[in-house]
Amino acid sequence: MKTVETVTGPILVEQLGKTLIHEHFVFGYPGYQGDVTLGAFNEEEALETAIGVARQMMSYGIQTVVDPTPNECGRNPLFLKKVSEATGLQIICATGYYYEGEGASPYFKLRAGLGTAEEDIYEMFLKEITEGIAGTGIKPGIIKLASSKDEMTKYEKMFFRAAAKVHQETGIVLLTHTQEGTMGPEQARYLIELGVDPSKIIIGHMCGNTNPDYHKEVLDLGVRIGFDRFGVQVLVGAPFDDQRVTTLLSLLEDGYEDQILLSHDCIIVWLGRPPVMNEQVAQIMGNWHPAHIFENILPALREKGVTERQLDKMLGINATALFAGSPVRV
């Protein structure tokens, strides 16, 4: 019986149900820790907000959310456990680090200078996966990896290598961040070369690229991909949703429905002071919320002939297959 860790303990992969593969209940860019005077974390208010959003997700039938917040970006497994216990929503958290440009790179760069970084990362991943995070007993269900726009840096590759080694020992799923939809093929090939089972890989934020051939190059390696930024219209160069839908329809027409998972990459609670958007940006980003797929994207896909079975795959069945390690046909 195959299981996956949630913040309240392991469940059978068949119990995942309808799943959003990439959402953040709390997130902060490294440096938020230094803005505590004006950006203090109010857990009571944050919980009220997060619980409300969790219930909203559940009203659309969502049973599981994967929260791939990196370790240095405010990952808070105890907070997620409180949200899960209050609502019944199953939440899977991560161990992992963000890409070099927006992560907390000085720490492991220092350790790299001491010659211990890669082994340190490996030990961190393995300890959290097998024993739990920081004494909480809560175990991550994925490793989060990330690369920069148009390159995988030497720093980032340390995490990929350590993750591959831990994956071979534990079978854990690897979920990635591609910056502006670049480096998807390179990420997938590198992990597979390192011995990772392609059926346990999901390359994230691929919907930042609108070229179907780029997607097929990744999909034909036997991995899964995330169309997981619906609603993000202007950040990091992501395309508008109509372009995402057009690209997605092309891939479905070509038979890739078993390898695609949907989500928003929403941030429910910002750590530090939340970003203030001007009126124009706020209007453009008005659909960046966890109901957007259900209220706007699914109706648009249905109008284009996408079947309920295909939608069920992209919002659940494919997640179950990912965590079960079920191979895809390529």
C-alpha positions as CSV (number, residue, x, y, z in Angstrom):
1,M,0.0,0.0,0.0
2,K,1.6,3.3,-1.1
3,T,1.3,6.3,1.2
4,V,2.2,9.9,1.2
5,E,3.0,12.2,4.1
6,T,0.7,15.0,5.0
7,V,1.1,17.5,7.9
8,T,-1.3,15.3,10.0
9,G,0.4,12.0,9.1
10,P,0.6,9.5,6.2
11,I,-2.4,8.7,4.0
12,L,-2.9,6.2,1.2
13,V,-2.2,7.8,-2.1
14,E,-5.8,6.7,-3.2
15,Q,-7.1,9.1,-0.5
16,L,-5.6,12.2,-2.1
17,G,-8.8,12.9,-4.1
18,K,-9.2,16.2,-5.9
19,T,-5.8,18.0,-5.6
20,L,-4.3,21.4,-6.2
21,I,-0.6,20.7,-6.8
22,H,0.9,24.0,-6.0
23,E,-0.4,26.6,-3.5
24,H,1.2,28.5,-0.6
25,F,-0.7,29.1,2.6
26,V,2.2,31.2,3.9
27,F,5.2,32.6,2.0
28,G,7.8,35.2,2.4
29,Y,10.8,36.2,0.4
30,P,14.0,35.8,2.4
31,G,14.6,39.0,4.3
32,Y,11.1,39.3,5.6
33,Q,12.5,38.2,9.0
34,G,14.2,41.6,9.2
35,D,11.0,43.5,8.8
36,V,9.3,42.3,11.9
37,T,8.5,45.8,13.3
38,L,6.1,46.7,10.5
39,G,5.6,43.2,9.1
40,A,5.0,41.1,12.3
41,F,3.4,37.7,11.9
42,N,-0.1,37.6,13.5
43,E,-0.8,33.8,13.7
44,E,-4.4,34.3,14.8
45,E,-5.3,36.5,11.9
46,A,-3.2,34.3,9.5
47,L,-5.0,31.2,10.6
48,E,-8.4,32.8,10.2
49,T,-7.5,33.8,6.6
50,A,-5.9,30.4,5.8
51,I,-8.8,28.4,7.2
52,G,-11.3,30.5,5.3
53,V,-9.4,29.8,2.0
54,A,-9.1,26.1,2.8
55,R,-12.8,25.9,3.3
56,Q,-13.3,27.7,0.0
57,M,-11.1,25.2,-1.8
58,M,-13.0,22.3,-0.2
59,S,-16.3,23.8,-1.4
60,Y,-15.1,23.0,-4.9
61,G,-14.4,19.5,-3.9
62,I,-10.7,19.9,-3.2
63,Q,-9.4,17.3,-0.7
64,T,-5.7,17.8,-0.9
65,V,-3.3,20.8,-1.4
66,V,0.4,20.5,-2.0
67,D,2.2,23.5,-0.3
68,P,5.7,23.5,-1.8
69,T,7.0,26.6,0.2
70,P,10.8,26.3,0.5
71,N,12.5,26.0,3.9
72,E,13.9,29.6,3.7
73,C,10.6,31.2,2.5
74,G,8.6,30.8,5.7
75,R,7.7,27.1,5.5
76,N,5.6,26.5,8.7
77,P,4.4,22.9,9.1
78,L,2.8,23.5,12.5
79,F,0.7,26.3,11.0
80,L,-0.3,24.0,8.1
81,K,-1.2,21.3,10.6
82,K,-3.5,23.7,12.4
83,V,-5.2,24.6,9.1
84,S,-5.6,20.9,8.3
85,E,-7.0,20.0,11.7
86,A,-9.5,22.9,11.6
87,T,-10.9,22.0,8.2
88,G,-10.1,18.4,7.3
89,L,-8.1,19.6,4.2
90,Q,-5.2,17.3,3.6
91,I,-2.0,19.4,3.2
92,I,1.4,18.1,1.9
93,C,4.4,20.2,2.8
94,A,7.9,20.3,1.4
95,T,11.6,20.2,2.2
96,G,13.7,22.2,-0.2
97,Y,15.2,25.5,-1.2
98,Y,14.3,28.3,-3.7
99,Y,16.3,29.3,-6.7
100,E,19.5,31.3,-6.2
101,G,18.2,34.8,-7.2
102,E,15.3,34.8,-4.7
103,G,16.4,32.3,-2.1
104,A,18.6,32.5,1.0
105,S,21.8,31.5,-0.9
106,P,24.4,33.0,1.5
107,Y,24.0,30.2,4.1
108,F,24.7,27.3,1.8
109,K,27.3,29.3,-0.2
110,L,29.2,29.7,3.1
111,R,28.9,26.0,3.7
112,A,30.0,25.3,0.1
113,G,33.1,27.3,0.8
114,L,33.8,25.0,3.8
115,G,33.4,22.0,1.5
116,T,30.3,20.6,3.3
117,A,27.3,22.1,1.5
118,E,26.1,19.2,-0.6
119,E,26.4,16.6,2.2
120,D,24.7,19.1,4.5
121,I,21.8,19.5,2.2
122,Y,21.5,15.7,1.7
123,E,21.5,15.2,5.5
124,M,18.8,17.9,5.9
125,F,16.5,16.4,3.3
126,L,16.9,12.9,4.7
127,K,16.4,13.9,8.3
128,E,13.3,15.8,7.6
129,I,11.8,13.1,5.4
130,T,12.6,10.2,7.8
131,E,12.2,11.8,11.2
132,G,10.3,15.1,10.7
133,I,10.9,18.8,10.5
134,A,12.6,20.6,13.4
135,G,11.3,18.3,16.1
136,T,7.7,18.6,15.0
137,G,7.4,15.0,13.8
138,I,5.7,16.4,10.6
139,K,7.3,14.9,7.5
140,P,7.4,16.5,4.0
141,G,5.8,14.7,1.2
142,I,7.9,16.3,-1.5
143,I,11.3,17.9,-2.1
144,K,11.1,21.4,-3.7
145,L,13.8,22.3,-6.2
146,A,14.3,25.4,-8.3
147,S,16.4,26.9,-11.1
148,S,17.0,30.3,-12.5
149,K,15.8,31.9,-15.7
150,D,17.7,30.3,-18.6
151,E,20.2,28.5,-16.4
152,M,20.8,26.0,-13.6
153,T,23.4,27.6,-11.4
154,K,26.2,25.7,-9.6
155,Y,24.4,26.6,-6.4
156,E,21.1,25.2,-7.5
157,K,22.6,22.0,-8.8
158,M,23.8,21.1,-5.3
159,F,20.2,20.8,-4.3
160,F,19.3,18.7,-7.4
161,R,22.1,16.3,-6.7
162,A,21.3,15.9,-3.0
163,A,17.6,15.5,-3.7
164,A,18.3,12.8,-6.3
165,K,20.4,10.9,-3.8
166,V,17.6,11.1,-1.2
167,H,15.0,10.2,-3.7
168,Q,16.9,7.0,-4.5
169,E,16.8,6.1,-0.8
170,T,13.2,7.1,-0.1
171,G,11.2,7.3,-3.4
172,I,10.0,10.8,-2.5
173,V,8.4,13.0,-5.2
174,L,10.5,15.9,-6.6
175,L,8.6,19.1,-7.5
176,T,10.3,21.9,-9.2
177,H,10.1,25.6,-9.9
178,T,11.1,26.8,-13.4
179,Q,11.7,30.6,-13.5
180,E,9.6,32.1,-16.3
181,G,8.9,28.7,-17.7
182,T,12.6,28.1,-18.7
183,M,14.9,25.1,-18.1
184,G,12.1,22.5,-17.9
185,P,13.9,20.0,-20.3
186,E,17.2,20.6,-18.5
187,Q,15.7,20.0,-15.1
188,A,14.0,16.8,-16.1
189,R,17.1,15.4,-18.0
190,Y,19.4,16.3,-15.1
191,L,17.2,14.6,-12.5
192,I,16.8,11.5,-14.7
193,E,20.6,11.3,-15.3
194,L,21.0,11.4,-11.6
195,G,18.9,8.3,-11.2
196,V,15.5,9.8,-10.3
197,D,12.4,7.9,-11.4
198,P,10.7,10.2,-14.0
199,S,7.3,9.1,-12.7
200,K,8.1,10.8,-9.4
201,I,9.0,14.2,-11.0
202,I,6.8,17.1,-11.7
203,I,8.3,20.1,-13.4
204,G,6.4,23.2,-12.2
205,H,5.4,26.5,-13.7
206,M,5.6,25.1,-17.3
207,C,2.7,27.3,-18.2
208,G,5.1,30.2,-18.2
209,N,5.9,29.0,-21.7
210,T,3.4,29.0,-24.6
211,N,5.3,26.7,-27.1
212,P,3.7,23.3,-27.2
213,D,6.9,21.7,-28.6
214,Y,8.8,22.9,-25.4
215,H,6.2,21.2,-23.3
216,K,6.3,18.0,-25.4
217,E,10.1,17.9,-25.0
218,V,9.6,17.6,-21.3
219,L,6.6,15.4,-21.3
220,D,8.2,12.9,-23.7
221,L,10.8,12.2,-20.9
222,G,8.1,10.6,-18.9
223,V,7.7,13.3,-16.2
224,R,4.6,15.3,-15.3
225,I,4.2,19.1,-15.5
226,G,2.4,21.8,-13.7
227,F,0.1,24.3,-15.4
228,D,0.1,25.8,-12.0
229,R,0.0,29.6,-12.3
230,F,-3.5,30.3,-13.5
231,G,-4.3,33.8,-12.5
232,V,-0.7,35.0,-12.5
233,Q,-0.9,37.5,-15.4
234,V,2.1,39.8,-15.1
235,L,4.6,38.3,-12.6
236,V,7.9,36.9,-13.9
237,G,6.8,37.1,-17.5
238,A,4.0,34.5,-17.2
239,P,1.5,34.6,-20.1
240,F,-2.1,35.6,-19.8
241,D,-4.6,32.8,-19.0
242,D,-6.0,32.7,-22.5
243,Q,-2.5,31.8,-23.8
244,R,-2.2,29.1,-21.1
245,V,-5.6,27.7,-22.1
246,T,-4.6,27.6,-25.8
247,T,-1.3,25.8,-25.0
248,L,-3.1,23.4,-22.7
249,L,-5.7,22.6,-25.3
250,S,-3.0,21.8,-27.8
251,L,-1.4,19.3,-25.4
252,L,-4.7,17.7,-24.6
253,E,-5.4,17.3,-28.3
254,D,-2.0,15.5,-28.6
255,G,-2.8,13.1,-25.8
256,Y,-0.9,14.3,-22.8
257,E,-3.8,14.5,-20.4
258,D,-2.2,12.0,-18.0
259,Q,0.8,14.2,-17.3
260,I,-0.6,17.6,-16.6
261,L,-1.7,19.0,-13.2
262,L,-3.5,22.3,-12.5
263,S,-3.1,24.9,-9.8
264,H,-2.6,28.7,-9.1
265,D,0.6,29.2,-7.1
266,C,-1.5,31.5,-4.9
267,I,0.0,33.0,-1.8
268,I,-2.7,33.1,0.9
269,V,-0.7,34.9,3.6
270,W,2.4,37.0,2.9
271,L,5.1,37.0,5.6
272,G,6.5,40.5,6.3
273,R,4.6,43.4,4.9
274,P,2.4,42.2,2.0
275,P,3.3,43.7,-1.4
276,V,1.1,46.6,-2.4
277,M,0.0,46.6,-6.1
278,N,-0.9,49.7,-8.0
279,E,-4.4,49.9,-9.3
280,Q,-3.5,48.7,-12.8
281,V,-1.6,45.6,-11.6
282,A,-4.2,44.8,-9.0
283,Q,-6.9,44.8,-11.7
284,I,-4.8,42.6,-14.0
285,M,-4.0,40.2,-11.1
286,G,-7.7,40.1,-9.9
287,N,-8.1,36.4,-10.8
288,W,-5.1,35.3,-8.8
289,H,-7.1,33.4,-6.1
290,P,-7.8,29.8,-5.3
291,A,-11.3,29.8,-6.8
292,H,-10.1,31.0,-10.3
293,I,-9.7,27.6,-11.9
294,F,-13.1,26.5,-10.8
295,E,-15.0,29.7,-11.6
296,N,-13.3,30.7,-14.8
297,I,-10.8,28.2,-16.3
298,L,-12.8,25.0,-16.0
299,P,-15.8,26.5,-17.7
300,A,-13.6,27.8,-20.5
301,L,-12.1,24.4,-21.0
302,R,-15.5,22.7,-21.0
303,E,-16.6,25.1,-23.7
304,K,-13.7,24.0,-25.8
305,G,-14.7,20.4,-25.5
306,V,-12.5,19.2,-22.6
307,T,-14.2,16.3,-21.0
308,E,-15.0,15.8,-17.3
309,R,-12.6,12.8,-17.3
310,Q,-9.8,15.0,-18.5
311,L,-10.5,17.6,-15.9
312,D,-10.6,14.9,-13.2
313,K,-7.2,13.7,-14.3
314,M,-5.6,17.2,-14.1
315,L,-7.2,17.9,-10.7
316,G,-6.6,14.6,-8.9
317,I,-6.1,11.4,-10.8
318,N,-2.7,12.6,-12.1
319,A,-1.7,13.6,-8.6
320,T,-2.5,10.2,-7.3
321,A,-0.4,8.7,-10.1
322,L,2.5,11.0,-9.3
323,F,2.6,10.1,-5.6
324,A,2.1,6.4,-6.5
325,G,5.0,6.6,-9.0
326,S,2.8,5.2,-11.8
327,P,4.7,5.4,-15.1
328,V,3.3,7.4,-18.0
329,R,3.0,6.3,-21.6
330,V,5.5,8.2,-23.8
